[in-house]
């Protein structure tokens, strides 16, 4: 059954067409804007595809002599694994 033996403990192979993780794990620009707006409004952002609450992680960046340090927010969907990242101060991608 399938393409050979599975490793012990590995789940059975899913149909790639029905697996949300097999899609491109990126949001469209409009989706990213909606997520940023939710975050800036103090709401818990919801994944536009799955309608589940996204997990957030802060990402600090050292200045490395640049004179500033970025503070980014990384929002991840626990279901489809898409993510969005933006600068928390400016609410922009870069």
C-alpha positions in Angstrom: 0.0 0.0 0.0 1.5 3.3 -1.1 5.1 3.9 -2.1 6.8 1.5 0.3 7.0 1.0 4.0 6.3 3.8 6.4 8.6 4.7 9.2 7.4 3.5 12.6 5.0 6.0 14.1 4.6 8.0 10.9 1.0 8.8 10.0 -0.5 7.4 6.8 0.1 9.5 3.7 -2.6 12.1 3.1 -4.1 13.0 -0.2 -2.0 16.0 -1.3 -5.0 17.7 -2.8 -6.8 17.8 0.5 -3.8 18.7 2.6 -3.8 22.5 3.4 0.0 22.4 4.2 0.7 21.3 0.6 -0.5 24.7 -0.7 1.7 27.7 -0.8 2.2 28.7 2.9 1.8 32.4 2.2 -1.1 34.8 2.5 -2.1 37.2 -0.3 -1.3 40.9 0.3 -5.0 41.6 1.2 -5.0 38.8 3.8 -1.7 40.1 5.3 -3.3 43.6 5.5 -6.4 42.2 7.3 -4.2 40.3 9.8 -2.1 43.4 10.5 -5.3 45.5 11.1 -6.6 42.9 13.5 -3.3 42.9 15.4 -3.0 46.7 15.5 -6.7 46.9 16.8 -5.6 44.8 19.8 -7.6 41.8 18.5 -6.4 38.2 18.3 -5.9 37.7 14.5 -7.8 35.0 12.8 -6.4 33.0 9.9 -8.4 34.1 6.8 -8.4 30.6 5.4 -9.0 28.5 8.6 -10.8 31.0 10.9 -8.7 29.9 13.9 -6.8 32.1 16.2 -3.2 32.7 15.1 -0.2 32.2 17.4 2.1 35.2 17.8 5.8 35.4 18.3 8.0 38.4 18.7 11.2 38.6 16.8 13.9 40.9 18.0 16.7 42.0 15.8 20.0 43.3 17.0 21.1 46.6 15.5 24.5 45.2 14.5 25.7 48.8 14.2 22.7 50.0 12.2 21.5 52.4 14.8 18.2 50.7 15.3 16.7 47.4 16.3 13.7 45.9 14.6 10.8 44.5 16.6 8.8 42.2 14.4 5.7 40.1 15.0 5.4 36.7 13.5 1.8 35.4 13.3 1.4 31.7 12.5 -1.7 29.6 11.8 -1.6 26.4 13.8 -3.8 24.6 11.3 -2.6 25.5 7.7 0.9 26.7 8.8 0.7 30.0 6.8 2.4 32.9 8.5 2.7 36.7 8.3 5.5 38.8 9.6 5.7 42.6 10.0 7.5 45.3 11.9 5.4 46.0 15.0 6.2 49.8 15.2 5.4 50.6 11.5 3.1 47.7 10.8 4.9 47.1 7.5 6.5 44.0 6.1 10.0 45.7 5.9 
